[in-house]
């Protein structure tokens, strides 16, 4: 049996004339991972922009099979800052989502 990690119903795949049953598992992100992602992203963005963490606000969050994406509002910034974490909430990337000329 081959395990496939996509969010779908279990299905039957044909491969080279052989039928392979693929058990599909939903990949959820725990509430603790979301809290960790928000906390870690606020800290990472604050460190990157040199502002107090308390002055930043999470304005959007989303999750997918690869991790968690957090958008952060920084006072006086022309656009949001983006932060990507893994599924456990560990920061992998911080980036400005607007024009770099506006930094």
C-alpha distances in whole Angstrom, upper triangle without the diagonal:
4,7,10,13,15,18,17,16,12,12,11,11,13,13,16,16,12,10,7,6,7,8,11,13,17,19,22,25,27,30,31,30,32,35,34,34,37,39,38,38,42,42,41,43,46,46,46,48,51,51,51,47,49,51,47,45,42,42,38,35,31,28,25,21,23,26,29,32,36,39,42,46,48,52,54,51,51,47,44,42,39,36,33,31,27,25,27,30,31,34,32,35,38,40,43,42,46,48,48,52,52,51
4,6,10,12,15,15,14,11,11,11,10,12,12,15,16,13,11,7,7,6,7,9,11,15,16,20,22,25,28,29,27,29,32,32,31,34,36,35,35,39,39,38,40,43,43,42,45,47,48,48,44,46,48,44,42,39,39,35,32,28,25,22,18,20,23,26,29,33,36,39,43,45,49,50,47,47,44,41,39,35,33,29,27,24,22,25,28,29,30,29,32,35,37,40,39,42,44,45,48,49,48
4,7,9,12,12,12,10,11,12,12,15,15,18,19,16,14,10,9,6,5,6,8,11,12,16,19,21,25,26,24,25,29,28,27,30,33,31,32,35,36,35,37,40,40,39,42,44,45,44,41,43,44,41,39,35,35,32,28,25,21,18,15,17,19,23,26,29,33,36,39,42,45,47,44,44,41,38,36,32,30,26,24,21,19,21,24,25,27,26,29,32,34,37,36,39,42,42,46,46,45
4,6,9,10,11,9,10,11,11,14,14,18,19,17,14,11,10,6,6,5,7,10,11,14,17,20,24,25,22,24,27,27,25,29,31,30,30,33,34,33,34,38,38,37,40,42,42,42,39,41,42,38,36,33,33,29,26,22,19,15,12,14,17,20,23,27,30,33,36,39,43,44,41,41,37,35,33,29,27,24,22,19,17,20,23,24,26,24,27,30,31,34,33,36,38,39,43,43,42
4,7,9,11,10,12,14,14,17,18,21,23,20,18,15,13,9,8,6,5,7,7,11,13,16,20,21,19,20,24,23,22,25,27,26,26,29,31,29,31,34,34,34,36,39,39,39,35,37,38,35,33,29,29,25,22,19,15,12,8,11,14,17,19,23,26,29,33,36,39,41,38,38,34,31,30,26,24,20,19,16,14,17,19,21,22,21,23,26,28,31,30,33,36,36,40,40,39
4,6,9,10,11,14,14,17,18,22,23,21,19,16,14,10,9,6,6,6,7,11,13,17,20,22,19,20,23,23,22,24,27,26,26,29,31,30,30,34,35,34,36,39,38,39,35,37,37,34,31,28,27,24,20,17,14,10,8,11,13,16,18,22,25,28,32,34,38,40,37,36,32,30,28,25,23,20,19,16,14,18,20,22,23,22,24,26,27,30,28,31,34,35,39,38,38
4,7,9,11,15,16,19,21,24,25,23,20,18,16,12,10,7,6,5,7,9,12,16,18,21,19,19,22,23,21,24,27,26,26,29,31,30,31,34,35,34,36,39,38,38,35,36,36,33,30,26,26,22,19,15,13,10,8,12,14,16,18,21,24,27,31,34,37,39,36,36,32,29,28,25,23,20,19,17,15,18,20,22,24,23,25,27,28,30,28,31,34,36,39,39,38
4,6,8,12,13,17,19,23,23,21,18,16,13,11,9,6,8,7,10,12,16,19,22,24,22,22,26,27,25,27,30,30,29,32,35,34,34,37,39,38,40,42,42,42,38,39,40,36,34,30,29,25,22,19,16,13,12,16,18,19,22,25,27,31,34,37,40,42,39,39,35,32,32,28,27,24,23,21,19,22,24,26,27,27,28,30,31,33,31,34,37,38,42,41,41
4,6,10,12,16,18,22,22,20,17,15,12,10,8,6,8,9,12,15,18,21,24,26,25,25,28,29,28,30,33,33,33,36,38,37,38,41,42,41,43,46,45,45,41,42,43,39,37,33,32,28,25,22,19,17,15,19,21,23,25,28,31,34,37,40,44,45,43,42,38,36,35,32,31,27,27,24,22,24,27,29,31,30,32,34,35,37,35,38,41,42,46,45,45
4,7,10,13,16,19,19,17,13,11,8,6,5,5,8,10,14,16,20,22,25,28,26,27,30,31,30,32,35,35,35,38,40,39,40,43,44,43,45,48,47,47,44,45,46,42,39,36,35,31,28,25,22,19,17,20,22,25,27,30,33,37,40,43,46,48,45,45,41,38,38,34,32,29,28,25,23,25,28,30,32,31,33,36,37,39,37,40,43,44,48,47,47
4,6,10,13,16,16,14,10,9,7,6,7,8,11,13,16,19,23,26,29,31,29,30,33,34,32,35,38,37,37,40,42,41,41,45,46,45,47,50,49,49,46,47,48,44,42,38,37,33,30,27,24,21,19,22,24,27,29,32,35,39,42,45,48,50,47,46,42,40,39,35,34,31,30,27,25,28,30,32,34,33,34,37,38,40,38,41,44,45,48,48,48
4,7,10,13,12,10,7,6,5,6,9,10,14,17,19,23,26,29,32,34,32,33,37,37,35,38,41,40,40,43,45,43,44,48,48,47,49,52,52,52,49,50,51,47,45,41,40,37,34,30,27,24,21,24,27,30,32,35,38,42,45,48,51,53,50,49,45,43,42,38,37,33,32,30,28,31,33,35,36,35,37,39,40,43,41,44,46,47,50,51,51
4,6,10,10,8,6,5,6,7,10,12,15,18,20,24,27,30,33,35,33,33,37,37,35,38,41,40,39,43,44,43,43,47,47,46,48,51,52,52,49,50,51,47,45,41,40,37,34,30,27,24,21,23,27,29,31,35,38,41,44,47,51,52,49,48,44,42,41,37,36,33,32,29,28,31,33,34,36,34,35,38,39,41,40,42,44,46,49,49,49
4,7,6,6,5,6,9,10,14,15,19,22,24,27,30,33,37,38,36,37,41,40,39,41,44,43,42,46,47,45,46,50,50,49,51,54,54,55,52,54,54,50,48,44,44,40,37,33,30,27,24,26,30,33,35,38,41,44,47,50,54,55,52,50,47,45,44,40,39,35,35,32,31,34,36,37,38,36,38,41,42,44,42,45,46,48,51,52,51
4,5,5,6,7,10,11,15,17,20,23,25,28,31,34,38,39,36,37,41,40,39,42,44,43,42,46,47,45,46,49,49,48,50,53,54,55,52,54,54,50,48,45,44,40,38,34,31,27,24,26,30,33,35,38,41,44,48,50,54,55,51,50,47,45,44,40,39,35,34,32,31,34,36,37,38,35,37,40,41,43,42,45,46,47,50,51,51
4,5,8,10,13,15,19,20,24,27,28,32,35,38,41,42,40,41,45,44,42,45,48,46,45,49,50,48,49,52,52,51,53,56,57,58,55,57,57,54,52,48,48,44,41,37,34,31,28,29,33,36,38,42,44,48,51,53,57,58,54,53,50,48,46,43,42,38,38,35,34,37,39,40,41,38,40,43,44,46,45,47,49,49,53,54,54
4,7,9,13,15,19,21,24,27,29,33,36,39,42,44,41,43,46,46,44,47,49,48,47,51,52,50,51,55,55,53,56,59,60,60,57,59,60,56,54,50,49,46,43,39,36,32,30,31,35,38,40,44,46,50,53,56,59,60,57,56,52,50,49,45,44,41,40,37,36,39,41,42,43,41,43,46,46,49,47,50,51,52,55,56,56
4,6,10,12,16,18,22,25,27,31,34,36,40,41,39,40,44,43,42,45,47,46,46,49,51,49,50,53,53,52,55,58,58,59,55,57,58,54,52,49,48,44,41,38,34,31,28,30,33,36,39,42,45,48,52,54,58,59,56,55,51,49,48,44,43,39,38,35,34,36,39,40,41,39,41,45,45,48,46,49,51,52,55,56,56
4,7,9,13,15,19,22,24,28,31,34,37,39,37,38,41,41,40,43,45,44,44,47,49,47,48,52,52,51,53,56,56,57,53,55,56,52,50,46,46,42,39,35,32,29,26,28,31,34,37,40,43,47,50,53,56,58,54,54,50,47,46,43,41,37,36,33,32,35,37,38,40,38,40,43,44,47,45,48,50,51,54,55,55
4,6,10,12,16,19,21,25,28,30,34,35,33,35,38,38,37,40,42,41,41,44,45,44,45,49,49,48,50,53,53,54,50,52,53,49,47,43,43,39,36,33,29,26,23,25,28,31,34,37,40,44,47,50,53,55,52,51,47,45,43,40,38,34,33,30,28,31,34,35,36,35,37,40,41,44,43,46,48,48,52,52,52
4,6,9,13,16,19,22,25,28,31,33,31,32,36,36,35,38,40,39,39,42,44,42,44,47,48,47,49,52,52,52,48,50,51,47,45,41,41,37,34,31,27,24,21,24,27,30,32,36,39,42,45,48,52,54,50,50,46,44,42,39,37,33,32,29,27,29,32,33,35,34,36,39,41,43,42,45,47,48,52,52,51
4,6,10,13,15,19,22,24,28,29,27,29,32,32,31,34,36,35,35,39,40,39,40,43,44,43,45,48,48,48,45,46,47,44,41,38,37,34,30,27,24,20,17,20,23,26,28,32,35,38,42,44,48,50,47,46,43,40,39,35,33,29,28,25,23,26,28,30,32,30,33,36,37,39,38,41,44,44,48,48,48
4,7,10,13,16,19,21,25,26,25,26,30,30,29,32,34,33,34,37,38,37,39,42,42,42,44,47,47,46,43,44,45,42,39,36,36,32,29,25,22,19,16,19,21,24,27,30,33,37,40,43,47,49,46,45,42,39,37,34,32,28,27,23,21,23,26,28,30,29,32,35,36,39,37,41,43,44,48,48,47
4,7,9,13,16,19,22,24,22,23,27,27,26,28,31,30,30,34,35,34,35,39,39,39,41,43,43,43,39,41,42,38,36,32,32,28,25,22,18,15,13,16,18,21,24,27,30,33,37,39,43,45,42,42,38,35,34,30,28,25,23,21,18,21,23,25,27,27,29,31,33,35,34,37,40,41,44,44,44
4,6,9,13,15,18,20,18,20,23,23,23,25,28,27,28,31,32,31,33,36,37,36,39,41,41,40,36,38,39,36,33,30,30,26,23,19,16,13,11,14,16,18,21,24,28,31,34,37,41,43,40,40,36,33,32,28,26,23,21,18,15,17,20,23,25,24,27,29,31,34,32,36,39,40,43,43,42
4,6,10,12,15,18,16,17,20,21,20,22,25,25,25,28,30,29,30,33,34,34,36,38,38,37,34,35,36,32,30,26,26,23,19,16,13,11,9,12,14,15,18,21,25,28,31,34,37,40,37,37,33,30,29,25,24,21,19,16,13,16,18,21,23,23,25,27,29,31,30,33,36,37,41,40,39
4,7,10,13,15,13,14,17,17,16,19,22,21,21,24,26,25,27,30,31,30,33,35,34,34,30,32,33,29,27,23,24,20,17,14,10,8,6,9,10,12,15,18,22,25,28,31,34,37,34,34,31,27,26,22,20,17,15,13,9,12,14,17,19,19,21,24,26,28,27,31,34,34,38,37,36
4,6,9,12,10,11,14,15,14,16,19,19,20,22,24,24,25,28,29,29,31,33,32,32,28,29,30,27,24,21,21,18,14,12,9,8,8,11,10,11,14,17,20,23,26,29,32,35,32,33,29,26,25,21,19,16,14,12,9,11,13,16,18,19,21,23,25,27,26,30,33,34,37,36,35
4,7,8,6,7,10,11,11,13,15,16,16,19,20,20,22,24,26,26,28,30,29,28,24,25,27,24,21,18,19,16,12,10,7,8,9,10,8,8,12,14,17,20,23,26,29,32,30,31,27,23,22,19,16,14,12,10,6,8,9,13,15,16,18,20,22,25,24,28,31,32,35,34,33
4,5,5,7,9,10,11,13,14,15,16,19,20,21,22,24,26,27,28,30,29,27,24,24,26,23,21,18,20,17,14,13,11,12,12,13,11,11,14,15,19,21,24,26,30,33,31,32,29,25,23,21,18,16,13,12,8,8,10,13,16,18,20,22,24,27,26,30,33,34,37,36,34
4,5,5,6,9,10,11,12,14,15,17,19,20,21,23,24,26,27,28,27,25,21,22,24,21,19,16,18,16,13,13,11,14,15,16,13,12,14,14,18,19,22,24,27,31,29,30,27,24,22,20,18,16,14,14,11,10,10,14,16,19,21,22,24,26,26,29,33,33,37,35,33
4,5,5,6,8,10,10,12,14,15,16,18,20,21,22,24,26,27,25,23,20,20,23,20,19,16,19,17,14,14,13,16,16,16,13,12,15,15,18,19,22,24,27,30,29,31,28,24,22,20,17,16,13,13,10,8,8,12,14,17,20,20,23,26,26,29,33,33,36,35,33
4,5,5,6,9,10,10,12,14,15,16,18,20,21,22,24,25,24,23,19,20,22,20,18,15,17,15,12,12,10,12,13,13,10,9,12,12,16,17,21,23,26,29,27,29,25,22,20,17,14,12,9,9,7,5,5,9,11,14,16,17,20,23,23,27,30,30,33,32,30
4,5,5,6,9,10,10,12,14,15,16,18,20,21,22,24,22,21,17,18,20,17,15,12,14,12,9,9,9,12,13,13,10,7,10,10,13,14,18,20,23,26,24,26,23,19,17,15,13,12,10,10,8,8,6,10,12,14,16,16,19,21,21,24,28,28,31,30,28
4,5,5,6,8,10,11,12,14,15,17,18,20,21,22,21,19,15,16,18,15,14,11,14,13,11,12,12,15,17,17,13,11,12,11,14,14,17,19,22,25,24,26,23,19,18,16,14,13,11,13,11,10,8,11,12,16,17,17,20,22,22,25,29,29,32,30,28
4,6,5,6,8,10,11,12,14,15,16,18,20,21,20,18,14,16,18,16,15,13,16,15,12,14,13,16,17,16,12,10,12,11,14,15,18,19,22,26,24,26,23,20,17,15,12,12,9,10,10,7,5,7,9,13,15,15,18,21,22,25,28,28,31,30,27
4,6,5,6,8,10,10,12,14,15,16,18,19,19,18,14,16,17,14,13,11,13,12,9,11,10,13,15,13,9,7,8,8,11,12,15,17,20,23,21,23,20,16,14,12,9,8,6,8,9,7,4,6,7,10,12,12,15,17,18,21,25,24,28,26,24
4,6,5,6,9,10,11,12,14,15,16,18,16,15,11,13,14,11,10,7,10,10,8,11,12,15,17,16,12,9,9,7,9,9,12,14,17,21,19,21,18,14,13,11,9,10,9,12,12,11,8,10,10,13,13,12,15,17,17,20,24,24,27,25,23
4,6,5,6,9,10,11,12,14,16,16,15,13,9,11,13,11,11,10,13,13,12,15,15,18,20,19,15,12,12,10,12,11,14,15,18,21,20,22,20,16,14,13,11,12,11,13,14,12,9,10,10,14,14,13,16,18,19,22,25,25,28,26,24
4,6,5,6,9,10,11,12,14,15,15,14,10,13,15,12,13,11,15,15,13,15,15,18,19,17,13,11,12,10,12,12,15,15,18,21,20,22,20,16,13,12,9,10,9,11,13,11,7,7,6,10,11,11,14,16,18,21,24,23,26,25,22
4,5,5,6,8,10,10,12,14,13,13,10,12,13,10,10,9,12,12,11,13,14,16,18,16,13,10,9,7,9,8,11,12,16,18,16,19,16,12,10,9,6,8,8,11,13,12,8,8,6,9,9,8,11,13,14,17,20,20,23,21,19
4,6,5,6,9,10,11,12,10,9,6,9,10,7,8,8,11,12,12,15,16,20,22,20,16,13,12,9,9,7,10,10,13,16,15,17,15,12,10,10,9,11,12,15,16,15,12,12,10,13,12,10,12,13,15,18,21,20,23,21,18
4,6,5,6,9,10,10,10,9,6,9,11,9,11,11,15,16,15,18,19,22,23,21,18,15,14,12,13,11,13,12,15,18,17,20,18,15,12,12,10,13,12,16,17,16,12,11,10,13,12,11,13,15,17,20,22,21,24,22,19
4,5,5,6,9,10,10,11,9,12,13,11,13,12,15,16,15,17,18,21,22,19,16,14,13,11,12,10,13,12,15,18,16,19,17,14,10,10,8,10,11,14,17,15,12,10,8,10,9,7,10,12,15,18,20,18,21,20,17
4,5,5,6,8,8,10,8,11,11,8,10,11,13,14,14,17,18,21,23,20,17,15,13,10,10,8,10,9,12,14,12,15,13,10,7,8,8,11,12,16,18,18,14,13,10,12,10,7,8,9,12,14,17,16,18,17,14
4,5,5,6,5,6,5,9,8,7,10,12,15,16,17,20,22,24,26,24,21,18,16,13,13,10,10,8,11,13,12,16,15,12,10,12,11,14,15,19,21,20,16,15,13,15,13,10,12,12,15,17,19,18,20,18,15
4,6,5,7,8,8,12,12,11,14,15,18,19,20,22,23,25,27,24,21,19,18,15,15,13,14,12,14,16,15,18,17,15,12,13,12,15,16,19,22,20,17,15,12,14,13,10,12,13,17,18,20,18,20,19,15
4,6,8,10,11,14,13,12,15,15,18,19,19,21,23,25,26,23,21,19,17,15,14,12,13,11,14,15,13,16,15,13,10,11,11,14,15,19,22,21,18,16,12,13,11,8,9,10,14,15,16,14,17,16,12
4,6,9,10,13,11,10,13,15,17,19,20,22,24,26,28,26,23,21,18,16,14,11,11,8,10,11,10,13,13,12,9,12,13,16,18,22,24,24,20,19,15,16,14,10,10,10,13,14,15,13,15,13,10
4,7,9,12,11,11,15,17,19,21,22,25,27,29,31,28,25,23,21,18,17,14,14,10,11,13,12,16,16,15,13,15,16,19,20,24,26,25,22,20,17,19,16,13,14,14,17,18,19,17,18,16,13
4,6,8,7,8,12,14,17,19,21,24,26,29,31,29,25,23,20,17,16,12,11,8,9,11,11,15,15,14,13,15,16,19,20,24,26,25,21,20,18,20,18,14,15,14,17,18,19,18,19,17,14
4,5,6,7,11,14,17,19,20,24,26,29,31,29,25,23,21,18,16,13,12,10,10,13,14,18,18,16,15,17,17,20,21,24,26,24,21,20,18,21,19,16,17,17,20,21,23,21,23,20,18
4,5,6,9,11,14,16,17,21,22,25,28,26,22,19,18,14,14,11,11,9,11,14,14,18,17,15,13,15,14,17,17,21,22,21,17,17,15,18,17,14,16,16,18,20,23,22,24,21,19
4,6,8,11,14,17,18,21,24,27,29,28,24,21,20,16,15,12,11,10,11,14,15,19,18,16,15,17,17,20,20,23,24,23,19,20,18,21,20,18,19,19,20,22,24,24,26,23,21
4,7,10,13,16,18,21,24,27,30,28,25,22,20,16,14,10,9,7,7,11,12,15,15,13,13,16,16,20,21,24,26,25,21,21,19,22,20,17,18,17,18,19,22,21,23,20,18
4,7,9,12,14,18,20,24,26,25,21,18,16,12,10,7,6,5,7,11,11,14,13,10,10,12,13,16,17,21,22,22,18,18,16,19,17,14,15,14,15,16,19,19,21,18,16
4,6,9,11,15,18,21,24,23,20,16,14,10,9,6,5,7,9,12,12,14,13,10,10,12,12,15,17,20,21,21,17,18,17,19,18,15,15,15,15,17,20,21,23,20,18
4,6,8,11,14,18,21,20,16,13,11,7,6,5,6,9,12,15,14,15,13,9,10,10,10,13,14,17,18,18,14,16,15,17,16,13,14,14,14,16,20,21,23,21,19
4,7,11,14,17,21,20,17,14,11,8,6,6,6,10,12,15,13,14,11,8,10,10,12,14,16,19,19,20,17,19,17,19,17,15,15,14,13,15,19,20,22,20,19
4,7,11,14,17,17,14,11,8,6,5,7,9,13,16,18,16,16,13,10,11,9,10,12,14,16,17,18,15,17,16,17,16,14,15,14,13,15,19,21,23,21,21
4,7,10,14,14,11,7,6,4,6,9,12,15,18,21,19,19,15,12,12,10,9,10,11,13,13,14,12,14,14,15,14,14,15,15,14,17,21,22,25,23,23
4,7,11,11,9,6,5,7,9,12,15,19,22,24,21,21,18,15,14,11,11,10,11,12,11,14,12,15,14,15,15,15,16,17,15,19,22,24,27,25,25
4,7,8,6,4,6,9,12,15,18,21,25,27,24,24,21,17,17,13,12,10,9,10,8,11,11,13,13,14,15,16,17,19,18,21,24,26,29,28,27
4,6,6,6,8,12,15,18,21,24,28,30,27,27,23,20,19,15,14,11,11,10,9,12,12,15,15,15,15,17,19,21,19,23,26,27,30,29,29
4,6,9,11,15,18,21,25,27,31,33,30,30,26,23,21,18,16,12,11,9,8,12,13,15,15,15,16,19,20,23,22,25,28,29,32,32,31
4,7,10,13,16,19,23,25,29,31,28,28,24,21,19,15,13,10,9,7,7,10,11,12,12,11,13,16,17,20,20,23,26,26,30,30,29
4,7,10,14,16,20,22,26,28,25,26,22,19,17,13,11,7,6,4,4,8,8,9,10,9,11,14,16,18,18,22,25,25,29,28,27
4,7,10,13,17,19,23,25,22,23,19,16,14,11,8,6,5,6,6,9,7,9,9,10,11,12,14,16,16,20,23,23,27,26,24
4,7,10,14,16,20,22,19,19,16,12,11,7,6,5,6,9,10,12,10,11,10,10,10,10,11,13,12,16,19,20,23,22,21
4,6,10,13,16,18,16,17,13,10,8,6,5,6,8,11,12,13,10,12,10,11,10,10,11,12,11,15,18,19,22,21,19
4,7,10,13,15,13,13,10,6,6,5,6,9,11,15,16,17,14,15,13,14,12,10,10,10,9,12,15,16,19,17,16
4,6,10,12,10,12,9,5,5,6,8,11,13,17,18,19,15,16,13,15,13,10,10,10,10,12,16,16,19,16,15
4,6,9,7,9,7,5,7,9,11,15,17,21,22,22,19,20,17,19,16,13,12,10,11,12,15,16,18,15,14
4,6,5,9,8,7,7,11,12,16,19,22,24,24,20,20,18,19,16,13,12,10,11,12,15,15,16,13,12
4,6,9,10,10,11,14,16,20,22,26,28,28,24,24,21,23,20,16,16,13,14,14,16,16,17,14,12
4,6,9,10,12,16,18,22,24,28,30,30,27,27,24,25,21,18,16,13,14,13,14,14,14,11,10
4,5,7,9,12,15,19,22,25,28,28,24,24,21,22,18,15,13,9,10,9,11,11,12,8,7
4,7,10,13,16,20,23,27,29,30,26,26,23,23,19,16,13,10,9,7,8,10,10,7,8
4,7,10,13,16,20,23,25,26,23,23,20,20,17,13,11,7,6,5,8,10,12,9,9
4,6,10,13,16,20,22,23,19,20,17,17,14,11,9,7,6,7,10,12,14,12,11
4,7,10,13,17,19,20,17,17,13,14,10,7,6,4,5,8,11,11,14,12,11
4,7,10,14,16,17,14,14,11,11,8,6,5,6,6,10,13,13,17,15,14
4,7,10,13,14,10,10,7,8,6,4,6,9,10,13,16,16,19,18,17
4,7,10,11,9,8,6,6,5,7,9,12,12,16,19,18,22,21,20
4,7,7,5,5,4,5,7,9,12,15,16,20,22,22,26,25,23
4,5,5,5,7,7,10,12,15,19,19,23,25,25,29,28,26
4,6,8,10,10,13,16,18,21,21,25,28,28,32,31,29
4,6,9,11,14,16,19,22,23,27,30,29,33,32,30
4,6,9,11,13,16,19,20,24,27,26,30,29,26
4,6,9,12,15,18,20,23,26,25,29,28,25
4,6,8,11,15,16,20,22,21,25,24,22
4,7,10,14,16,19,21,20,24,24,21
4,7,10,12,15,17,16,20,20,18
4,7,10,13,15,13,17,17,14
4,6,9,11,10,14,13,11
4,6,8,7,11,10,8
4,7,8,11,10,10
4,6,9,7,8
4,5,5,7
4,5,5
4,6
4
